[in-house]
């Protein structure tokens, strides 16, 4: 896929990774000054030599009994009998946060990791493997590839596509994995590793492959539904400009639910077990054989028509007429197959309707991307549920491609999304001036105290930086004023050596709470108000602010030190970033703040 505009800058290679629950793909683009970039996909993987042009490989790692990886992808699947040791599959589900749990995801037993192997090790092994084959593919498929690689290997940049519902803890986990896998060196420039939501990557892919510049017009609102293996991401965009550059803005907060195709597989397996209860064909091995066919054929072809579906799983002598089995083939009614889709499609439609409500139902087109979106039944249900809205449904029929992988590289080149919607209320905790006329203050009057400056304060108050659904442009930061106070007896030389830590909290419900903590009096994160969670901590080196420190006298005559400063936060980007700003002798100064995500694993 060639992007028309010429690239201007230093030569480099950008790799886009989409490590999905069931399938993985990698894209790359070789950037050369004054040449139009051409995004390509890795289309050759070990064990898949007979599948020409298919860019996807199974997200699988086979281990031996010592916990060492022995095979990956299709080669790991070839020995599915288990004789070569345990198989790590669907391991992406272990990273999903609790906020993504849905009806379809309820009760799902995530396949356990091999004994003695951690999630970080599985990700590291798999990423190391696919990166090695990606770079080999680049060298083999490029003219004079080895020479080019030797020239650019230290200027590689990585884009990882992640679900909408993932946050800083998941990103930090993957940052560690990228280094452990040897993709980027320790201490690399942070700008060499970027994250993009799968939905945002997919909108770049979708618009490129549907000639979006032709059907889009300024002011038009359209929705992108990216249905993958485990998650379904829904995002509503407004086109704000076509020329000189395509620009899109999110209209409302995107949504992400665990309702991907693996949940159809899970429910199909449960349906088969119920149907075959009492039959000798309820044996585990027979069910596995049936599920292989269901996943590869039945699920992909089912369109909701009344015709029965036949799964060929056994031999000619395998018969049990009472359970619809004849000559190694089991017949499923349309209603039985539909049962496997019900939970996932319910959650997908609910998520879609929720996003539309945030835009008052305004949406002209629905763009379907992702492997699960190729399901004829999913498309049929979405059309039926939304026929009254008059939306045009646009889909891309290319089962050999993975939208988020190619879209990750296209995103790097085009970055058409210039404003994003906050998915939650974000902010920090702070103490506020006590007011006897504020009912919420009076409810906690016993918690009020006299601060070092003599002012009566109460809290911690949840100081909201951005509201849920609020639209923030990528280039426009938000600035918030704060100050730190210490008693004059404090040894400031020692105190300023310690970092200033500012926790960042998120709240997912509609209305943000006034206080950050419950009434227990305990100010640890275990006592946050229900629904509040800490997503990261911003760390500041306060020693640089010594020149702005003042010695003041409180209203009670006590002396205290004070340092006023502001925190400038960039929310509208694909990752949170912040700056610390202050004035020293009338001169404005600033420094980049370190964002410390909460530990995940």
Backbone torsions as a table, in degrees:
resi	resn	phi	psi	omega
1	UNK	NA	114.3	-179.1
2	UNK	-93.5	132.0	175.5
3	UNK	-95.0	126.6	-168.2
4	UNK	-60.4	-44.8	-175.7
5	UNK	-66.1	136.8	178.0
6	UNK	-72.2	146.2	176.9
7	UNK	-84.9	138.8	177.0
8	UNK	-122.8	115.7	-179.9
9	UNK	154.3	-173.1	-178.7
10	UNK	-70.6	148.5	177.8
11	UNK	-64.6	136.4	178.1
12	UNK	-161.9	169.1	173.3
13	UNK	-122.1	134.1	177.9
14	UNK	-115.3	128.4	177.2
15	UNK	-109.4	133.9	176.0
16	UNK	-111.2	122.9	-177.2
17	UNK	-112.1	135.0	170.2
18	UNK	-127.8	97.2	178.6
19	UNK	-91.6	98.3	-176.2
20	UNK	-88.7	173.9	-179.7
21	UNK	-64.2	-42.5	-177.9
22	UNK	-114.2	-27.8	-176.8
23	UNK	-133.5	147.6	179.6
24	UNK	-128.2	149.0	176.5
25	UNK	-149.2	156.7	-178.8
26	UNK	-135.5	135.8	174.0
27	UNK	-115.3	164.7	175.1
28	UNK	-153.8	156.9	176.1
29	UNK	-143.7	129.3	177.6
30	UNK	-93.9	110.9	-175.9
31	UNK	-94.6	124.8	178.7
32	UNK	-131.5	139.8	-175.5
33	UNK	-56.0	131.3	175.0
34	UNK	69.0	17.2	178.9
35	UNK	-120.6	138.5	178.4
36	UNK	-67.2	126.4	-177.9
37	UNK	-67.6	148.4	177.9
38	UNK	-127.4	112.3	-179.8
39	UNK	-82.6	129.5	-180.0
40	UNK	-125.6	161.4	177.7
41	UNK	-115.1	146.0	172.7
42	UNK	-71.8	118.8	-173.3
43	UNK	-117.9	15.5	177.8
44	UNK	-138.4	119.3	179.8
45	UNK	-129.5	145.2	178.6
46	UNK	-55.5	136.2	-179.5
47	UNK	86.6	-4.1	-178.7
48	UNK	-126.3	28.0	-176.3
49	UNK	-61.9	-24.0	-178.3
50	UNK	-88.5	-2.3	179.6
51	UNK	-105.2	88.0	-174.3
52	UNK	-70.3	128.1	172.5
53	UNK	80.9	-1.2	179.3
54	UNK	-82.7	120.0	-175.6
55	UNK	-85.2	-9.5	-172.7
56	UNK	-94.8	140.7	172.2
57	UNK	-126.3	150.1	179.7
58	UNK	-63.0	138.6	178.3
59	UNK	-84.0	82.2	-174.6
60	UNK	-140.3	144.9	172.6
61	UNK	-135.2	124.7	177.2
62	UNK	-97.4	133.7	-179.6
63	UNK	-115.6	158.9	170.2
64	UNK	-93.4	-178.9	-175.6
65	UNK	-69.9	-12.4	177.3
66	UNK	-91.4	3.8	179.3
67	UNK	79.1	22.7	179.1
68	UNK	-103.9	137.2	179.0
69	UNK	-69.4	134.4	-178.6
70	UNK	-119.9	-22.4	177.9
71	UNK	-159.7	160.4	-174.3
72	UNK	-138.0	160.8	172.4
73	UNK	57.0	-135.3	-177.9
74	UNK	-63.0	-33.4	179.8
75	UNK	-67.3	-30.4	176.9
76	UNK	-71.1	-27.3	-178.0
77	UNK	-79.5	-25.8	-176.5
78	UNK	-61.9	-31.2	-179.7
79	UNK	-104.9	46.4	-173.8
80	UNK	-68.5	-6.0	179.6
81	UNK	-68.3	-15.6	177.4
82	UNK	93.9	-1.1	-177.1
83	UNK	-68.1	-18.5	179.6
84	UNK	-99.8	15.1	178.1
85	UNK	104.4	175.8	-174.0
86	UNK	-69.3	155.4	-178.1
87	UNK	-112.3	129.2	173.5
88	UNK	-91.4	114.8	-179.4
89	UNK	-136.3	156.3	178.9
90	UNK	54.4	26.0	-174.1
91	UNK	-68.5	-14.9	176.0
92	UNK	-61.9	-28.9	-178.6
93	UNK	-63.1	-25.7	179.3
94	UNK	-67.0	-20.1	-178.1
95	UNK	-90.1	-15.5	-175.4
96	UNK	-63.3	132.6	177.2
97	UNK	-73.4	161.5	-178.3
98	UNK	-61.9	-27.2	-177.7
99	UNK	-65.2	-14.0	-178.7
100	UNK	-94.6	-0.4	-178.6
101	UNK	-65.0	138.2	-177.2
102	UNK	-138.5	179.5	177.5
103	UNK	-59.2	-45.2	-179.1
104	UNK	-65.1	-36.2	-177.4
105	UNK	-80.1	-13.0	-177.6
106	UNK	-62.9	133.9	175.6
107	UNK	78.8	2.3	-179.9
108	UNK	-71.5	126.2	174.9
109	UNK	-89.0	105.8	179.4
110	UNK	-69.8	128.6	179.4
111	UNK	-53.3	129.4	-178.5
112	UNK	-67.1	154.0	175.5
113	UNK	-74.6	153.7	176.1
114	UNK	-54.9	144.9	-177.4
115	UNK	-56.9	130.1	176.6
116	UNK	83.0	2.0	-179.3
117	UNK	-113.2	127.2	-179.8
118	UNK	-86.2	163.8	178.4
119	UNK	-62.2	-39.8	-179.4
120	UNK	-64.8	-35.3	177.8
121	UNK	-67.5	-41.5	179.1
122	UNK	-61.2	-48.6	178.8
123	UNK	-60.4	-41.9	-179.3
124	UNK	-63.4	-47.4	179.6
125	UNK	-59.9	-45.0	-176.3
126	UNK	-68.9	-43.0	-179.8
127	UNK	-66.3	-38.8	178.0
128	UNK	-60.5	-41.5	-179.7
129	UNK	-64.7	-51.8	-175.6
130	UNK	-69.6	-29.8	178.6
131	UNK	-70.2	-39.5	178.4
132	UNK	-61.1	-43.0	-179.5
133	UNK	-75.3	-28.8	176.4
134	UNK	-66.1	-46.8	-179.6
135	UNK	-67.6	-34.3	176.3
136	UNK	-65.8	-41.2	177.9
137	UNK	-62.2	-42.4	179.1
138	UNK	-60.2	-45.2	-178.9
139	UNK	-66.6	-39.7	-176.6
140	UNK	-73.5	-33.3	-173.4
141	UNK	-93.7	-6.0	-179.5
142	UNK	-103.2	140.9	175.9
143	UNK	-64.2	124.0	-176.3
144	UNK	58.8	41.6	-172.9
145	UNK	-58.7	-40.6	-178.0
146	UNK	-64.5	-40.5	179.0
147	UNK	-64.3	-42.8	178.6
148	UNK	-62.9	-44.6	-177.9
149	UNK	-62.3	-42.6	177.9
150	UNK	-60.0	-28.7	-177.5
151	UNK	-80.9	-31.6	-171.3
152	UNK	-114.0	-5.1	-171.0
153	UNK	-60.4	-25.4	178.1
154	UNK	-90.9	3.3	177.9
155	UNK	-121.0	23.5	178.2
156	UNK	-69.4	139.8	173.0
157	UNK	-122.8	146.4	-173.2
158	UNK	-120.2	135.3	172.1
159	UNK	-120.7	122.1	178.2
160	UNK	-107.2	125.1	175.9
161	UNK	-87.0	129.8	-177.5
162	UNK	-132.9	155.9	179.6
163	UNK	-59.2	152.1	177.0
164	UNK	-54.8	-34.9	-173.8
165	UNK	-81.2	-3.0	177.4
166	UNK	-81.8	152.8	-175.7
167	UNK	-131.3	-163.4	-175.6
168	UNK	-58.5	-38.5	178.2
169	UNK	-59.0	-41.2	178.5
170	UNK	-67.9	-38.5	178.4
171	UNK	-64.0	-40.8	179.2
172	UNK	-64.2	-41.2	176.5
173	UNK	-55.9	-46.7	-178.4
174	UNK	-71.0	-32.2	175.2
175	UNK	-59.4	-43.1	178.0
176	UNK	-63.1	-42.9	-178.2
177	UNK	-62.4	-41.8	-179.1
178	UNK	-59.0	-38.6	178.8
179	UNK	-75.3	-45.7	-179.5
180	UNK	-61.0	-32.6	-179.8
181	UNK	-79.8	-7.0	179.5
182	UNK	79.7	14.5	178.7
183	UNK	-72.2	-44.3	174.2
184	UNK	-128.2	149.7	-176.5
185	UNK	-78.1	159.4	174.2
186	UNK	-58.5	141.3	179.2
187	UNK	73.4	18.7	-179.5
188	UNK	-65.6	159.7	175.3
189	UNK	-60.1	122.4	-178.4
190	UNK	-54.6	-25.8	-178.3
191	UNK	-70.1	-12.1	179.8
192	UNK	-79.8	-10.3	178.8
193	UNK	-125.2	119.6	-177.9
194	UNK	-125.5	153.8	176.3
195	UNK	-119.2	141.5	174.8
196	UNK	-135.7	140.3	177.8
197	UNK	-65.3	147.1	179.5
198	UNK	-58.3	-35.4	179.5
199	UNK	-66.2	-42.3	-178.8
200	UNK	-69.9	-37.4	174.5
201	UNK	-63.0	-41.1	-176.6
202	UNK	-69.2	-32.0	178.8
203	UNK	-67.9	-34.9	176.1
204	UNK	-66.3	-40.9	176.9
205	UNK	-64.3	-48.0	-176.4
206	UNK	-62.6	-43.3	-179.4
207	UNK	-68.2	-33.2	178.6
208	UNK	-69.0	-40.6	-174.4
209	UNK	-88.1	-5.5	176.2
210	UNK	-117.9	15.8	-177.5
211	UNK	51.8	54.0	-177.0
212	UNK	-55.2	-31.2	179.4
213	UNK	-60.7	-20.9	-178.6
214	UNK	-87.1	-43.2	-176.4
215	UNK	-92.4	-13.7	176.0
216	UNK	-82.7	149.2	173.5
217	UNK	-144.9	151.5	-179.1
218	UNK	-54.6	134.4	-179.7
219	UNK	93.5	-14.2	-177.8
220	UNK	-73.9	138.2	175.7
221	UNK	-109.1	133.8	179.0
222	UNK	-143.5	156.5	-176.6
223	UNK	-114.0	141.0	174.9
224	UNK	-113.0	122.8	177.5
225	UNK	-114.6	111.2	-177.7
226	UNK	-104.4	102.8	-177.0
227	UNK	-102.0	112.6	-177.3
228	UNK	-114.2	-155.3	-176.4
229	UNK	-71.5	-43.5	-178.7
230	UNK	-117.0	-33.4	-176.3
231	UNK	-118.0	155.4	173.2
232	UNK	-125.6	115.8	-177.8
233	UNK	-102.7	132.5	179.5
234	UNK	-125.1	125.6	-178.5
235	UNK	-136.7	137.1	179.8
236	UNK	-108.7	126.4	-177.1
237	UNK	-118.2	156.1	170.4
238	UNK	-121.8	129.4	177.0
239	UNK	-80.1	120.3	-178.7
240	UNK	-104.8	-16.4	178.6
241	UNK	-161.1	146.5	174.8
242	UNK	-107.1	-43.3	179.4
243	UNK	-126.2	152.5	-2.1
244	UNK	-74.2	-6.8	-178.5
245	UNK	-144.0	138.5	176.7
246	UNK	-64.1	128.8	178.5
247	UNK	-131.3	133.2	179.7
248	UNK	-125.4	147.4	173.7
249	UNK	-126.0	138.7	171.4
250	UNK	-67.6	140.9	-177.8
251	UNK	-91.8	-35.2	-179.2
252	UNK	-151.9	172.5	-178.0
253	UNK	-61.2	135.3	177.1
254	UNK	-71.5	169.2	-179.8
255	UNK	-133.6	151.3	-179.4
256	UNK	-142.5	124.9	-179.8
257	UNK	-129.5	150.1	174.2
258	UNK	-82.4	89.0	-178.0
259	UNK	-148.1	31.2	-178.6
260	UNK	-77.3	-173.5	-171.6
261	UNK	-66.4	-23.4	-179.9
262	UNK	-65.6	-25.0	179.8
263	UNK	-77.5	-26.3	171.1
264	UNK	-67.0	-43.0	177.5
265	UNK	-59.8	-45.2	-179.5
266	UNK	-59.0	-46.7	-178.2
267	UNK	-70.9	-30.0	176.0
268	UNK	-66.2	-40.7	178.7
269	UNK	-63.5	-41.8	177.9
270	UNK	-63.6	-39.8	179.0
271	UNK	-62.8	-43.1	-179.9
272	UNK	-64.8	-40.2	179.8
273	UNK	-63.5	-40.6	178.4
274	UNK	-67.2	-42.6	-177.9
275	UNK	-64.8	-36.2	-173.3
276	UNK	-98.6	7.9	179.2
277	UNK	-59.3	125.0	-177.9
278	UNK	96.7	-7.8	178.1
279	UNK	-101.1	150.3	177.2
280	UNK	-66.1	-17.0	-179.3
281	UNK	-84.7	7.2	172.8
282	UNK	-82.1	0.5	177.8
283	UNK	-57.9	146.6	-175.6
284	UNK	-55.0	-41.4	-176.9
285	UNK	-67.5	-38.8	177.6
286	UNK	-65.6	-43.1	179.2
287	UNK	-60.3	-41.3	179.5
288	UNK	-61.3	-43.4	179.8
289	UNK	-64.4	-40.4	177.6
290	UNK	-63.3	-40.7	-177.1
291	UNK	-68.5	-32.3	176.7
292	UNK	-59.7	-45.0	-179.9
293	UNK	-70.2	-40.6	179.7
294	UNK	-59.7	-46.6	-177.6
295	UNK	-64.3	-40.9	-173.9
296	UNK	-83.3	-30.7	-173.5
297	UNK	-123.9	-61.0	-171.5
298	UNK	-56.5	-50.7	-177.5
299	UNK	-60.9	-39.2	-175.1
300	UNK	-76.2	-27.3	-176.5
301	UNK	-94.8	-23.5	-172.6
302	UNK	-60.2	128.5	-177.3
303	UNK	-123.4	7.0	178.8
304	UNK	88.9	-0.1	178.8
305	UNK	-69.4	160.5	-177.5
306	UNK	-72.1	-6.1	-178.5
307	UNK	-63.9	143.2	177.3
308	UNK	-73.1	156.8	176.0
309	UNK	-111.5	136.3	-178.2
310	UNK	-114.3	129.9	178.4
311	UNK	-112.7	114.6	177.7
312	UNK	-88.2	111.4	-173.0
313	UNK	-124.6	-19.2	-171.8
314	UNK	-133.0	-149.3	-176.8
315	UNK	-105.9	168.6	-175.6
316	UNK	-60.9	-27.2	-178.5
317	UNK	-86.5	0.6	178.4
318	UNK	-84.6	103.2	-177.0
319	UNK	-134.7	143.0	172.7
320	UNK	-162.8	80.4	-173.6
321	UNK	-54.3	-33.2	-179.4
322	UNK	-65.2	-16.4	179.5
323	UNK	-119.1	25.1	175.4
324	UNK	61.8	33.4	179.4
325	UNK	-114.7	125.8	179.6
326	UNK	-143.5	124.6	177.0
327	UNK	52.8	45.4	175.9
328	UNK	75.8	17.0	-178.8
329	UNK	-129.1	131.0	177.0
330	UNK	-105.8	134.4	-179.2
331	UNK	-101.4	128.3	178.0
332	UNK	-112.8	134.7	175.9
333	UNK	-72.5	162.5	177.6
334	UNK	-59.5	-37.6	-179.8
335	UNK	-64.9	-37.3	-179.7
336	UNK	-67.3	-43.2	178.6
337	UNK	-65.6	-39.6	-179.5
338	UNK	-60.9	-32.9	178.4
339	UNK	-56.7	-35.8	-178.6
340	UNK	-67.0	-25.4	-177.9
341	UNK	-91.5	-18.7	-166.5
342	UNK	-55.9	-52.4	-176.0
343	UNK	-62.5	-46.9	-177.9
344	UNK	-63.5	-46.3	-177.4
345	UNK	-68.2	-32.1	175.6
346	UNK	-62.0	-47.8	-179.0
347	UNK	-66.2	-37.7	179.1
348	UNK	-63.0	-46.5	-178.9
349	UNK	-67.0	-39.0	177.9
350	UNK	-62.5	-42.2	178.3
351	UNK	-63.4	-43.0	179.6
352	UNK	-62.6	-45.1	-180.0
353	UNK	-64.5	-36.9	179.2
354	UNK	-61.9	-42.9	178.5
355	UNK	-66.3	-42.5	179.4
356	UNK	-61.9	-36.8	179.1
357	UNK	-60.8	-33.9	179.3
358	UNK	-67.8	-14.1	178.8
359	UNK	-118.4	21.2	-179.8
360	UNK	57.4	30.1	176.1
361	UNK	76.9	5.5	-177.3
362	UNK	-80.8	113.5	179.0
363	UNK	-164.6	122.5	-176.9
364	UNK	-90.8	-32.1	-176.0
365	UNK	-140.3	150.3	175.2
366	UNK	-118.6	117.8	-179.9
367	UNK	-100.8	116.9	-178.6
368	UNK	-98.9	126.0	177.6
369	UNK	-136.8	168.2	-179.9
370	UNK	95.7	153.9	-175.4
371	UNK	-58.6	-42.0	-178.1
372	UNK	-70.0	-24.0	-179.7
373	UNK	-68.5	-12.2	177.3
374	UNK	-78.0	-6.7	178.6
375	UNK	-65.7	121.1	178.2
376	UNK	-59.7	-33.4	-178.1
377	UNK	-72.4	-40.2	176.6
378	UNK	-59.5	-45.1	179.8
379	UNK	-62.6	-41.9	-179.0
380	UNK	-62.1	-45.8	-178.2
381	UNK	-64.7	-43.3	179.9
382	UNK	-63.2	-39.2	178.5
383	UNK	-64.5	-45.9	-178.2
384	UNK	-63.2	-40.6	-177.7
385	UNK	-70.7	-21.8	-173.1
386	UNK	-124.5	14.8	179.7
387	UNK	-56.3	-37.7	-175.8
388	UNK	-67.3	-15.6	-178.5
389	UNK	-84.3	-13.8	179.5
390	UNK	71.2	25.1	-179.3
391	UNK	-79.3	146.8	172.1
392	UNK	-91.0	129.9	178.0
393	UNK	-97.9	126.7	-179.1
394	UNK	-118.4	127.9	-179.9
395	UNK	-132.3	161.2	-179.3
396	UNK	-121.1	115.2	-177.6
397	UNK	-97.3	87.2	175.7
398	UNK	-149.2	84.7	-175.7
399	UNK	-66.4	-10.4	-179.4
400	UNK	-84.4	-11.0	-175.3
401	UNK	-108.8	159.8	176.7
402	UNK	-121.2	113.2	-170.0
403	UNK	-57.4	-45.7	-173.9
404	UNK	-67.6	-31.7	-179.8
405	UNK	-67.8	-53.0	178.2
406	UNK	-65.8	-37.7	179.9
407	UNK	-64.0	-29.4	179.2
408	UNK	-62.4	-42.5	178.0
409	UNK	-71.0	-39.3	177.7
410	UNK	-63.9	-37.9	176.8
411	UNK	-60.2	-43.1	179.6
412	UNK	-57.4	-38.4	-175.7
413	UNK	-81.0	-37.3	-170.0
414	UNK	-106.0	-41.3	-179.6
415	UNK	42.5	61.2	-176.0
416	UNK	-74.4	-23.3	-178.3
417	UNK	-81.7	115.1	-174.6
418	UNK	-107.2	-7.8	177.9
419	UNK	-149.1	139.1	-176.7
420	UNK	-127.7	155.2	-179.9
421	UNK	-97.3	137.2	176.4
422	UNK	-67.2	131.2	-179.6
423	UNK	-83.6	-14.5	179.5
424	UNK	-146.9	171.5	166.8
425	UNK	-76.8	130.2	177.2
426	UNK	-119.3	144.9	177.9
427	UNK	179.8	-164.5	-179.6
428	UNK	-135.6	-178.3	177.3
429	UNK	-102.9	146.1	177.6
430	UNK	-155.9	156.1	175.1
431	UNK	-89.7	141.0	-178.0
432	UNK	-123.0	158.7	179.4
433	UNK	-63.6	129.5	-178.1
434	UNK	-71.1	137.4	177.7
435	UNK	-128.5	125.5	-179.7
436	UNK	-71.1	-10.8	178.7
437	UNK	-98.5	-1.5	179.3
438	UNK	-92.6	114.8	-176.0
439	UNK	-58.5	-39.1	-179.0
440	UNK	-67.8	-34.7	176.1
441	UNK	-66.7	-42.6	-177.0
442	UNK	-66.4	-30.6	178.1
443	UNK	-64.1	-25.6	-180.0
444	UNK	-121.1	32.1	-175.7
445	UNK	-56.1	-31.8	-179.0
446	UNK	-68.0	-16.0	179.2
447	UNK	-86.5	-10.4	-177.2
448	UNK	-68.4	153.0	-178.7
449	UNK	-149.1	163.8	176.6
450	UNK	-95.6	120.9	-176.2
451	UNK	-79.6	176.5	-176.1
452	UNK	-64.1	-23.6	177.9
453	UNK	-91.2	6.6	178.0
454	UNK	86.8	0.8	-178.8
455	UNK	-90.5	135.6	178.1
456	UNK	-78.8	126.8	-176.6
457	UNK	-129.9	164.4	178.7
458	UNK	-146.8	159.4	179.3
459	UNK	158.5	-155.9	-5.9
460	UNK	-70.5	131.0	175.1
461	UNK	-83.7	144.0	175.2
462	UNK	-83.6	103.2	-178.5
463	UNK	-85.4	103.2	-173.9
464	UNK	-75.7	123.4	177.6
465	UNK	-87.8	-41.2	175.1
466	UNK	-146.8	141.6	-176.6
467	UNK	-88.4	153.7	176.2
468	UNK	-58.9	135.5	-178.8
469	UNK	78.5	-7.1	-179.0
470	UNK	-67.7	136.9	-178.1
471	UNK	-91.6	127.1	-178.6
472	UNK	-128.3	129.4	179.1
473	UNK	-74.3	145.9	-173.9
474	UNK	-62.5	-30.4	-174.7
475	UNK	-96.0	-1.6	-175.2
476	UNK	-108.7	111.2	179.0
477	UNK	-81.6	163.2	171.6
478	UNK	-107.4	137.4	-178.1
479	UNK	-114.6	134.4	-177.3
480	UNK	-130.8	133.4	-175.5
481	UNK	-92.9	133.4	176.9
482	UNK	-141.2	172.2	173.4
483	UNK	-153.8	152.7	176.7
484	UNK	-116.2	138.9	-179.7
485	UNK	-127.9	142.1	178.4
486	UNK	-137.4	151.1	175.1
487	UNK	-64.6	150.8	-175.3
488	UNK	-67.3	-14.9	178.6
489	UNK	-79.5	-9.5	-178.9
490	UNK	-68.0	137.6	173.9
491	UNK	-77.8	98.3	-173.5
492	UNK	-71.2	-24.1	176.2
493	UNK	-61.5	-42.3	178.9
494	UNK	-75.9	-40.2	-176.0
495	UNK	-63.0	-40.6	-176.8
496	UNK	-75.5	-7.9	174.8
497	UNK	-76.7	-20.3	-179.1
498	UNK	-86.2	141.1	179.5
499	UNK	-70.0	149.7	173.7
500	UNK	-91.1	123.2	-175.6
501	UNK	-109.2	123.8	-179.1
502	UNK	-117.8	105.6	-179.2
503	UNK	-70.7	144.5	177.1
504	UNK	-114.8	126.9	-176.9
505	UNK	-114.9	155.8	174.8
506	UNK	-126.7	146.2	177.4
507	UNK	-135.0	123.3	-169.2
508	UNK	-89.8	-21.9	-175.9
509	UNK	-71.7	176.3	-172.9
510	UNK	-65.5	-49.8	-176.1
511	UNK	-107.0	126.4	-179.7
512	UNK	-72.5	140.7	178.7
513	UNK	-74.3	157.7	179.0
514	UNK	-76.5	-45.2	179.2
515	UNK	-99.1	149.3	-178.8
516	UNK	-85.5	-23.6	-175.0
517	UNK	-121.9	160.8	177.4
518	UNK	-75.8	-174.1	-172.7
519	UNK	-90.5	12.1	-177.0
520	UNK	-69.4	-16.9	-175.8
521	UNK	87.7	-9.9	178.6
522	UNK	-86.5	129.3	-175.9
523	UNK	-105.1	24.4	175.6
524	UNK	-87.7	162.3	-177.1
525	UNK	-62.5	-20.4	177.8
526	UNK	-68.4	-10.6	-178.9
527	UNK	-118.0	24.6	172.0
528	UNK	-64.4	152.5	177.4
529	UNK	-61.2	153.0	-176.9
530	UNK	-57.7	130.3	-179.9
531	UNK	96.4	-12.8	179.2
532	UNK	-89.2	142.4	175.9
533	UNK	-144.0	148.7	176.4
534	UNK	-88.5	129.1	-178.4
535	UNK	-102.5	-27.5	179.8
536	UNK	-169.3	175.3	174.8
537	UNK	-130.0	133.0	176.4
538	UNK	-94.3	125.3	-176.2
539	UNK	-109.3	131.0	-178.6
540	UNK	-125.2	137.4	172.7
541	UNK	-83.9	105.3	-174.2
542	UNK	-79.8	-11.8	-177.4
543	UNK	-61.4	-28.6	-179.9
544	UNK	-69.5	-16.1	-176.2
545	UNK	-94.5	7.0	-177.0
546	UNK	-53.7	-39.1	-177.3
547	UNK	-66.3	-16.7	179.8
548	UNK	-99.6	1.4	-178.4
549	UNK	-74.6	138.1	178.7
550	UNK	-124.7	152.0	173.8
551	UNK	-104.4	116.6	-175.0
552	UNK	-120.7	170.7	178.5
553	UNK	-117.8	130.0	-177.8
554	UNK	-77.0	173.3	178.8
555	UNK	-66.7	-16.2	178.4
556	UNK	-98.6	4.0	177.4
557	UNK	90.7	1.9	178.8
558	UNK	-85.5	143.1	177.9
559	UNK	-90.1	147.3	179.7
560	UNK	-153.1	154.5	175.7
561	UNK	-92.3	146.5	178.4
562	UNK	-143.4	138.5	174.2
563	UNK	-126.9	110.3	174.4
564	UNK	-84.9	143.8	179.0
565	UNK	-157.5	171.7	175.2
566	UNK	-131.5	151.1	176.8
567	UNK	-112.2	122.8	179.7
568	UNK	-103.7	117.4	-173.2
569	UNK	-114.2	132.5	176.3
570	UNK	-102.7	107.2	-178.3
571	UNK	-97.0	-29.5	-169.5
572	UNK	-78.1	7.4	179.3
573	UNK	-96.4	178.8	-179.1
574	UNK	-78.7	-9.9	175.8
575	UNK	-144.2	145.3	-178.5
576	UNK	-68.9	136.9	173.0
577	UNK	-141.9	157.7	-175.2
578	UNK	-152.1	157.4	176.9
579	UNK	-130.1	148.2	174.0
580	UNK	-102.1	127.2	-176.5
581	UNK	-123.9	144.3	177.5
582	UNK	-157.6	169.1	177.7
583	UNK	-115.2	137.1	178.8
584	UNK	-134.0	112.6	-175.9
585	UNK	56.3	39.2	177.2
586	UNK	80.8	-2.3	-178.9
587	UNK	-101.7	128.7	179.1
588	UNK	-76.7	132.7	178.8
589	UNK	-130.4	158.6	179.1
590	UNK	-154.2	159.4	175.8
591	UNK	-148.4	150.4	-180.0
592	UNK	-72.9	134.4	178.4
593	UNK	-90.9	148.5	177.8
594	UNK	-89.4	127.3	178.2
595	UNK	-97.0	118.5	-177.0
596	UNK	-109.1	95.8	179.7
597	UNK	-64.0	152.6	176.3
598	UNK	-63.9	146.3	179.6
599	UNK	-66.4	136.8	179.5
600	UNK	-101.0	-51.5	-178.2
601	UNK	-141.5	NA	NA
